Amino acid sequence: MQLQSGDISEIWGKKKLVNLFAPIENSTIVLFRLMFGGIMFWEVTRYFGHDWINRYWVEPRFNFSYAPFHFQPLSADAMHAIWYILGTLAIFIAIGFLYRISTILFFLLFSYTYLLEQARYLNHFYLVVLVALIMIFIPANRAFSVDARLFKNIKSNYNQAWNLWLIRFAIGVPYFFGGIAKINADWLRGYPLHNWLLGDLDFPIIGKYFTEDWMILIMSYSGLLLDLLIVPALLFKKSRTIGFIMICLFHLMNTQLFEIGIFPWFMIAATSLFFAPDWPRKLLSIGRSSKSLKEFKAEIPDFKVQKWILIPIAFFVASQVFLPFRHLLIPGLVHWTEEGHKYAWHMKLRSKSGSTLFLVRNKQTGEVLEINPDRYIEDWQEDAMDGNPGMIWQLAKHIKSEHTKMGIDVEVYVEARASLNGRKHQNLIDPNVDLATAKRSYFGHSEWILPLTIPLEDQR
């Protein structure tokens, strides 16, 4: 018995079968593998073309690493070698060569470079890490791959449904929780879009209206509604095409308004996963493999194994739902304190500026010296640090460590002022607290972070 197109549509659509281990065509997963590998290779070429490897990991004297890993960059040659390897692995993933090994190594190496520097935090880097992790467990090399030619036993045009739904979930999360995050007082009043769009008055057709309140509010509310509604729109066949067109236009507009690298193209490619699993094969009129439904069903694990597969999937899903909401358990405004900001898809929601002065007090002599941050970090790191309490705390710890190496016991105080979404500047950190000995709560509120007290004034 061959698994025909009608069988697929019944499994997928008419019977509304909710079975994560049901067989589905894998052509859309295969296409995503090609696009993922291609986009990642493009990203690697950008790092070499812009000399970002030297800028981010060779030139800095100090890197804001992520706890609890505290990874440090390797030598210049080693860091360049890592990115050459990442480029090679991206090609291997695209063509499906040694796929499992390639996805594991890509995930580990990309995650390592990601964890080296908080000043480079971008939501789409985090998304790449998540998708790369998922790709390890999804056999996206069963068709149209070098592996399928070398290892005939893996060749198939079918996968289990959970393979596709897990990637869909990972792609849907940034949209939905990005919309949830926009339901805040500043965004609903048009900030920070108002401040950003003033620099894009030459944008085609609508740019001349970026000084108008009504246009700013239209942009703000349409972005919020699109993020909230796009996943439901993509899940239903009748609204799927128009939803995909709308999200493509949204991402294409963002490529012109903001400098966000590969993210719009990555999301356009990934959003195509919401179409029926067999759409690439139908579009290209590609034939099927000879594997029968009976042969494919023999690969589906029994019920006991299915439960063990679902446990880590459930844990992953639960973590991705919890992380965007965790800031609600922490006192203070998340865009001010930054506590609970990362991994929550708070994309383009706040504009912060500030200044940070470190004061070092010698415990033995009582002498107080001003420390300019550029003694320790690069300008681009300082720009990211100003207004970020966690990074300021981390540099204070480093400053104390450097003085300890010289045999000097010091206290480190900080005069940090910041502005959120155009507000007047105010103190961000208690200047009377020795940050070098202060504790930071990674899952709660650090008392040395002062609350935001200045209201948002109308700047129009």
FENJOHU-V495428 format. One record per residue. D_LAST is the distance of its C-alpha to the last C-alpha in whole Angstrom. Layout:
d_last
D_LAST
D_LAST
This chain:
d_last
69
66
62
61
58
58
59
56
54
56
55
51
51
53
55
51
53
51
53
52
55
56
56
53
53
52
51
47
47
49
47
44
46
46
43
42
45
43
40
41
43
40
38
41
41
38
39
42
40
37
39
37
41
41
38
37
41
43
41
39
41
40
38
36
39
39
41
43
44
43
45
45
45
48
49
48
51
50
47
47
50
48
45
48
50
47
47
50
50
47
49
52
49
49
52
53
56
57
54
54
55
52
49
50
50
47
45
47
46
43
42
44
41
38
39
40
36
33
31
31
31
29
30
32
34
35
35
38
40
40
41
43
45
45
47
50
51
50
53
51
54
57
56
55
56
58
59
60
63
64
64
65
65
62
61
60
57
56
54
54
51
49
49
46
45
44
42
40
39
38
36
35
34
31
29
30
29
26
25
26
24
21
21
19
16
14
15
15
11
10
11
12
12
8
9
13
12
11
14
16
15
19
20
22
22
18
16
15
13
11
8
9
8
12
13
11
12
16
16
15
18
20
21
21
24
25
26
28
30
31
34
35
35
37
40
41
42
41
37
38
38
35
33
34
33
29
29
31
28
25
27
27
24
23
26
24
20
22
25
27
30
33
31
30
33
35
33
34
38
38
36
39
41
40
43
46
48
50
48
48
52
52
50
52
55
56
60
60
62
65
65
66
64
67
66
63
63
66
63
61
61
63
62
62
60
57
57
57
54
52
52
50
48
47
46
44
42
42
40
37
37
37
35
31
32
33
30
30
34
32
30
27
23
25
22
22
26
27
30
30
28
30
32
30
28
24
23
20
18
17
16
18
19
21
25
28
31
35
37
41
43
47
49
52
51
48
46
42
41
38
37
35
34
35
38
38
36
34
31
29
31
29
26
27
28
25
24
27
29
32
32
32
35
37
36
38
41
41
41
44
46
46
47
50
51
52
53
51
49
46
43
39
37
33
30
27
23
21
17
16
13
11
13
15
18
21
25
25
29
32
33
36
37
39
38
41
43
40
40
38
38
37
37
36
34
34
34
33
30
28
25
22
21
17
15
12
9
6
4
0
